[in-house]
Amino acid sequence: LLAFRRMAVGDKLRAVYDSLSRDPNSLSNLDQDLPNYAQHNIPIFSLPQEWLWCESWCSDASKKHSKTIDLCNNPLHKEPKLDMAKRVISGPLFMKSWVEMDEEIKRIIS
């Protein structure tokens, strides 16, 4: 944290964010664009693939090793996010499916 403060990382990220936010098209992929644009001024390193599984660029076989799942838009499955979540968060890898978790939350809050 001290090294980041000395390097003014927060200020640099805010400057990149400010420049990106002026373009409405860039906001749709801000989670990807911000580190991509900032990596030339800030030391950013990629995590191993198992830290972020996304259907767009990861194989189904690698899903079982993933630590987190990004419900990213897959251009091969043009479908609403909720339908995609129901499809991706299901099967033997999960203790509960998306549908089961959604029903459980609905019961808790009602």
N, CA, C and O of each residue as an XYZ file, in Angstrom:
440
protein
N       0.835     -1.195      0.000
C       0.000      0.000      0.000
C       0.879      1.257      0.000
O       0.594      2.220     -0.713
N       1.930      1.240      0.792
C       2.822      2.400      0.811
C       3.474      2.629     -0.549
O       3.605      3.766     -1.002
N       3.878      1.542     -1.192
C       4.485      1.674     -2.527
C       3.478      2.249     -3.517
O       3.835      3.102     -4.329
N       2.225      1.795     -3.464
C       1.197      2.344     -4.341
C       0.979      3.826     -4.076
O       0.792      4.607     -5.009
N       1.001      4.211     -2.815
C       0.831      5.634     -2.481
C       2.000      6.452     -3.010
O       1.804      7.536     -3.561
N       3.228      5.932     -2.843
C       4.413      6.655     -3.344
C       4.356      6.817     -4.859
O       4.802      7.829     -5.399
N       3.808      5.817     -5.539
C       3.712      5.865     -6.995
C       2.468      6.625     -7.470
O       2.273      6.802     -8.672
N       1.639      7.069     -6.543
C       0.397      7.795     -6.863
C      -0.516      6.968     -7.772
O      -1.112      7.490     -8.714
N      -0.615      5.678     -7.476
C      -1.423      4.768     -8.293
C      -2.883      5.209     -8.328
O      -3.511      5.174     -9.386
N      -3.429      5.620     -7.192
C      -4.825      6.057     -7.157
C      -5.073      7.230     -8.090
O      -6.068      7.252     -8.815
N      -4.172      8.201     -8.074
C      -4.315      9.362     -8.961
C      -4.215      8.950    -10.422
O      -4.954      9.455    -11.267
N      -3.307      8.038    -10.716
C      -3.141      7.585    -12.104
C      -4.378      6.826    -12.582
O      -4.833      7.018    -13.710
N      -4.921      5.962    -11.717
C      -6.133      5.231    -12.096
C      -7.320      6.172    -12.289
O      -8.118      5.999    -13.210
N      -7.426      7.168    -11.410
C      -8.517      8.146    -11.568
C      -8.390      8.909    -12.873
O      -9.395      9.187    -13.527
N      -7.157      9.256    -13.265
C      -6.945      9.985    -14.524
C      -7.343      9.124    -15.724
O      -7.989      9.610    -16.653
N      -6.958      7.850    -15.703
C      -7.327      6.952    -16.801
C      -8.843      6.771    -16.825
O      -9.462      6.826    -17.887
N      -9.442      6.554    -15.647
C     -10.896      6.392    -15.567
C     -11.599      7.634    -16.116
O     -12.568      7.525    -16.868
N     -11.106      8.810    -15.736
C     -11.712     10.057    -16.200
C     -11.668     10.147    -17.721
O     -12.648     10.545    -18.350
N     -10.546      9.782    -18.308
C     -10.459      9.855    -19.776
C     -11.357      8.809    -20.441
O     -11.955      9.076    -21.483
N     -11.452      7.615    -19.838
C     -12.313      6.578    -20.417
C     -13.791      6.917    -20.257
O     -14.590      6.636    -21.149
N     -14.156      7.511    -19.143
C     -15.570      7.765    -18.874
C     -16.159      8.839    -19.790
O     -17.379      8.989    -19.862
N     -15.326      9.566    -20.470
C     -15.835     10.565    -21.425
C     -16.403      9.908    -22.678
O     -17.198     10.506    -23.403
N     -15.983      8.673    -22.920
C     -16.485      7.919    -24.074
C     -17.507      6.905    -23.576
O     -17.130      5.936    -22.918
N     -18.807      7.105    -23.875
C     -19.830      6.181    -23.377
C     -19.618      4.732    -23.807
O     -20.061      3.816    -23.113
N     -18.951      4.508    -24.934
C     -18.708      3.143    -25.394
C     -17.690      2.407    -24.528
O     -17.754      1.185    -24.392
N     -16.761      3.141    -23.948
C     -15.736      2.473    -23.148
C     -16.277      2.028    -21.796
O     -15.714      1.118    -21.186
N     -17.341      2.636    -21.315
C     -17.874      2.266    -20.009
C     -18.449      0.857    -19.993
O     -18.549      0.245    -18.929
N     -18.825      0.336    -21.142
C     -19.399     -1.007    -21.170
C     -18.364     -2.088    -20.846
O     -18.722     -3.178    -20.402
N     -17.099     -1.790    -21.063
C     -16.027     -2.745    -20.769
C     -15.008     -2.159    -19.809
O     -13.818     -2.457    -19.909
N     -15.455     -1.339    -18.893
C     -14.538     -0.631    -18.010
C     -13.663     -1.582    -17.202
O     -12.494     -1.286    -16.955
N     -14.212     -2.711    -16.790
C     -13.420     -3.655    -16.001
C     -12.217     -4.178    -16.777
O     -11.214     -4.574    -16.182
N     -12.317     -4.181    -18.106
C     -11.194     -4.603    -18.945
C     -10.370     -3.414    -19.415
O      -9.141     -3.477    -19.451
N     -11.047     -2.334    -19.773
C     -10.353     -1.188    -20.343
C      -9.467     -0.466    -19.338
O      -8.363     -0.046    -19.684
N      -9.929     -0.315    -18.096
C      -9.140      0.434    -17.120
C      -7.765     -0.191    -16.909
O      -6.765      0.513    -17.040
N      -7.669     -1.486    -16.586
C      -6.315     -2.039    -16.426
C      -5.522     -2.071    -17.737
O      -4.303     -1.897    -17.728
N      -6.205     -2.294    -18.860
C      -5.486     -2.320    -20.138
C      -4.844     -0.978    -20.449
O      -3.694     -0.928    -20.884
N      -5.570      0.105    -20.233
C      -5.028      1.429    -20.508
C      -4.034      1.866    -19.442
O      -3.091      2.595    -19.749
N      -4.221      1.436    -18.197
C      -3.358      1.879    -17.092
C      -2.053      1.101    -17.005
O      -1.106      1.571    -16.374
N      -1.978     -0.067    -17.617
C      -0.812     -0.932    -17.424
C       0.498     -0.335    -17.937
O       1.572     -0.825    -17.588
N       0.429      0.697    -18.746
C       1.652      1.320    -19.251
C       2.271      2.257    -18.209
O       3.458      2.575    -18.286
N       1.466      2.698    -17.237
C       1.950      3.620    -16.213
C       1.972      3.018    -14.817
O       2.580      3.577    -13.904
N       1.316      1.891    -14.653
C       1.187      1.250    -13.340
C       1.571     -0.222    -13.510
O       1.116     -0.868    -14.454
N       2.395     -0.760    -12.615
C       2.735     -2.179    -12.744
C       1.527     -3.073    -12.413
O       1.167     -3.243    -11.248
N       0.923     -3.627    -13.441
C      -0.239     -4.496    -13.297
C       0.146     -5.864    -13.852
O       0.709     -5.971    -14.942
N      -0.164     -6.896    -13.093
C       0.175     -8.243    -13.509
C      -1.103     -9.069    -13.581
O      -2.011     -8.901    -12.766
N      -1.162     -9.948    -14.548
C      -2.332    -10.810    -14.712
C      -2.298    -11.951    -13.708
O      -1.238    -12.494    -13.398
N      -3.464    -12.301    -13.209
C      -3.591    -13.472    -12.353
C      -3.657    -14.714    -13.227
O      -4.020    -14.621    -14.400
N      -3.315    -15.868    -12.683
C      -3.492    -17.104    -13.445
C      -4.964    -17.287    -13.822
O      -5.855    -16.799    -13.127
N      -5.208    -17.985    -14.912
C      -6.554    -18.112    -15.462
C      -7.571    -18.653    -14.468
O      -8.737    -18.262    -14.528
N      -7.178    -19.536    -13.556
C      -8.169    -20.118    -12.636
C      -8.786    -19.085    -11.694
O      -9.812    -19.352    -11.068
N      -8.172    -17.919    -11.592
C      -8.730    -16.886    -10.718
C      -9.956    -16.215    -11.312
O     -10.759    -15.645    -10.575
N     -10.118    -16.269    -12.623
C     -11.289    -15.647    -13.240
C     -11.689    -16.450    -14.479
O     -11.111    -16.287    -15.553
N     -12.667    -17.302    -14.311
C     -13.159    -18.108    -15.423
C     -14.251    -17.338    -16.135
O     -15.164    -16.812    -15.499
N     -14.162    -17.271    -17.435
C     -15.192    -16.636    -18.259
C     -15.436    -17.525    -19.466
O     -14.503    -17.972    -20.132
N     -16.680    -17.765    -19.724
C     -17.069    -18.656    -20.814
C     -16.515    -18.205    -22.165
O     -16.274    -19.038    -23.039
N     -16.310    -16.907    -22.346
C     -15.837    -16.384    -23.630
C     -14.424    -16.848    -23.969
O     -14.121    -17.094    -25.136
N     -13.559    -16.971    -22.969
C     -12.176    -17.319    -23.277
C     -11.635    -18.519    -22.504
O     -10.453    -18.839    -22.622
N     -12.472    -19.186    -21.721
C     -12.037    -20.365    -20.967
C     -12.813    -21.602    -21.426
O     -13.955    -21.503    -21.876
N     -12.190    -22.736    -21.306
C     -12.862    -23.977    -21.704
C     -13.795    -24.454    -20.597
O     -13.622    -24.103    -19.429
N     -14.777    -25.250    -20.975
C     -15.671    -25.843    -19.978
C     -14.893    -26.728    -19.017
O     -15.216    -26.795    -17.831
N     -13.871    -27.407    -19.522
C     -13.066    -28.300    -18.675
C     -12.314    -27.527    -17.588
O     -12.071    -28.063    -16.507
N     -11.949    -26.285    -17.863
C     -11.189    -25.505    -16.875
C     -12.085    -24.899    -15.792
O     -11.585    -24.394    -14.787
N     -13.403    -24.947    -15.993
C     -14.327    -24.348    -15.013
C     -14.193    -24.989    -13.638
O     -14.342    -24.306    -12.625
N     -13.914    -26.286    -13.585
C     -13.820    -26.979    -12.299
C     -12.634    -26.500    -11.461
O     -12.608    -26.730    -10.252
N     -11.662    -25.845    -12.075
C     -10.499    -25.333    -11.350
C     -10.641    -23.859    -10.991
O      -9.762    -23.297    -10.338
N     -11.722    -23.231    -11.403
C     -11.857    -21.784    -11.228
C     -12.156    -21.404     -9.778
O     -12.821    -22.130     -9.038
N     -11.644    -20.253     -9.415
C     -11.892    -19.699     -8.082
C     -13.048    -18.701     -8.119
O     -13.773    -18.551     -7.135
N     -13.217    -18.024     -9.245
C     -14.347    -17.115     -9.456
C     -14.860    -17.304    -10.884
O     -14.118    -17.710    -11.778
N     -16.128    -17.006    -11.074
C     -16.743    -17.113    -12.395
C     -17.302    -15.755    -12.774
O     -18.117    -15.176    -12.057
N     -16.847    -15.261    -13.915
C     -17.307    -13.989    -14.450
C     -18.490    -14.284    -15.373
O     -18.359    -15.035    -16.339
N     -19.618    -13.704    -15.075
C     -20.790    -13.897    -15.940
C     -20.717    -12.904    -17.097
O     -21.593    -12.058    -17.278
N     -19.652    -13.036    -17.863
C     -19.384    -12.130    -18.976
C     -20.266    -12.478    -20.174
O     -20.778    -13.592    -20.290
N     -20.425    -11.514    -21.044
C     -21.201    -11.753    -22.254
C     -20.399    -12.622    -23.205
O     -19.260    -12.305    -23.547
N     -21.002    -13.711    -23.624
C     -20.360    -14.601    -24.585
C     -20.983    -14.339    -25.949
O     -22.184    -14.542    -26.129
N     -20.178    -13.889    -26.915
C     -20.750    -13.580    -28.233
C     -21.356    -14.795    -28.935
O     -22.155    -14.633    -29.857
N     -20.991    -16.006    -28.515
C     -21.559    -17.203    -29.129
C     -22.960    -17.507    -28.618
O     -23.737    -18.177    -29.298
N     -23.292    -17.013    -27.413
C     -24.612    -17.231    -26.816
C     -25.279    -15.876    -26.610
O     -25.210    -15.328    -25.510
N     -25.886    -15.350    -27.578
C     -26.539    -14.045    -27.416
C     -27.792    -14.258    -26.575
O     -28.866    -14.562    -27.094
N     -27.627    -14.090    -25.251
C     -28.720    -14.365    -24.323
C     -28.685    -13.357    -23.183
O     -27.634    -12.794    -22.878
N     -29.827    -13.132    -22.559
C     -29.867    -12.232    -21.399
C     -28.993    -12.769    -20.254
O     -28.810    -13.978    -20.117
N     -28.463    -11.859    -19.443
C     -27.569    -12.222    -18.338
C     -28.186    -13.269    -17.409
O     -27.513    -14.225    -17.021
N     -29.435    -13.099    -17.057
C     -30.059    -14.023    -16.114
C     -30.157    -15.430    -16.702
O     -29.929    -16.414    -15.997
N     -30.493    -15.531    -17.976
C     -30.532    -16.845    -18.632
C     -29.144    -17.473    -18.651
O     -28.988    -18.675    -18.437
N     -28.137    -16.638    -18.910
C     -26.769    -17.129    -18.933
C     -26.345    -17.597    -17.552
O     -25.695    -18.636    -17.434
N     -26.695    -16.860    -16.503
C     -26.347    -17.257    -15.134
C     -26.986    -18.598    -14.785
O     -26.353    -19.450    -14.161
N     -28.228    -18.778    -15.185
C     -28.919    -20.057    -14.926
C     -28.216    -21.217    -15.626
O     -28.156    -22.328    -15.100
N     -27.689    -20.946    -16.809
C     -27.025    -22.001    -17.577
C     -25.614    -22.275    -17.047
O     -25.220    -23.433    -16.904
N     -24.855    -21.218    -16.756
C     -23.454    -21.369    -16.363
C     -23.314    -21.863    -14.923
O     -22.449    -22.691    -14.634
N     -24.160    -21.362    -14.020
C     -24.072    -21.751    -12.601
C     -25.055    -22.894    -12.358
O     -26.094    -22.717    -11.721
N     -24.708    -24.053    -12.871
C     -25.531    -25.248    -12.699
C     -24.654    -26.470    -12.945
O     -23.561    -26.368    -13.502
N     -25.146    -27.606    -12.527
C     -24.425    -28.845    -12.779
C     -23.652    -29.343    -11.575
O     -23.748    -28.774    -10.488
N     -22.885    -30.407    -11.767
C     -22.226    -31.092    -10.648
C     -21.113    -30.283     -9.969
O     -20.690    -30.638     -8.869
N     -20.640    -29.225    -10.585
C     -19.583    -28.415     -9.961
C     -20.097    -27.560     -8.811
O     -19.308    -27.062     -8.009
N     -21.398    -27.386     -8.725
C     -21.983    -26.447     -7.774
C     -22.857    -27.154     -6.747
O     -23.618    -28.063     -7.078
N     -22.734    -26.722     -5.498
C     -23.585    -27.285     -4.449
C     -25.042    -26.923     -4.704
O     -25.946    -27.720     -4.453
N     -25.259    -25.703     -5.210
C     -26.605    -25.235     -5.554
C     -26.530    -24.543     -6.909
O     -25.529    -23.909     -7.242
N     -27.594    -24.671     -7.680
C     -27.639    -23.986     -8.965
C     -28.051    -22.526     -8.743
O     -28.486    -22.143     -7.658
N     -27.904    -21.738     -9.788
C     -28.331    -20.340     -9.720
C     -29.817    -20.268     -9.362
O     -30.226    -19.442     -8.546
N     -30.606    -21.124     -9.966
C     -32.055    -21.138     -9.726
C     -32.337    -21.439     -8.257
O     -33.161    -20.768     -7.635
N     -31.659    -22.441     -7.695
C     -31.866    -22.792     -6.283
C     -31.455    -21.654     -5.351
O     -32.157    -21.357     -4.384
N     -30.322    -21.020     -5.640
C     -29.875    -19.899     -4.802
C     -30.840    -18.721     -4.909
O     -31.134    -18.061     -3.912
N     -31.332    -18.460     -6.120
C     -32.280    -17.367     -6.328
C     -33.573    -17.616     -5.549
O     -34.105    -16.705     -4.915
N     -34.076    -18.856     -5.599
C     -35.297    -19.201     -4.854
C     -35.066    -19.067     -3.346
O     -35.942    -18.593     -2.622
N     -33.894    -19.482     -2.877
C     -33.574    -19.373     -1.455
C     -33.557    -17.912     -0.993
O     -34.088    -17.582      0.068
N     -32.950    -17.055     -1.790
C     -32.902    -15.633     -1.448
C     -34.300    -15.022     -1.458
O     -34.624    -14.208     -0.593
N     -35.124    -15.402     -2.419
C     -36.496    -14.902     -2.476
C     -37.270    -15.296     -1.225
O     -38.042    -14.496     -0.697
N     -37.071    -16.530     -0.746
C     -37.735    -16.984      0.478
C     -37.251    -16.172      1.694
O     -38.044    -15.810      2.563
N     -35.965    -15.900      1.740
C     -35.399    -15.168      2.878
C     -35.921    -13.744      2.941
O     -36.237    -13.251      4.025
N     -36.016    -13.084      1.817
C     -36.407    -11.665      1.827
C     -37.917    -11.458      1.816
O     -38.379    -10.332      2.000
N     -38.696    -12.518      1.605
C     -40.159    -12.324      1.587
C     -40.780    -12.608      2.936
O     -41.995    -12.492      3.093
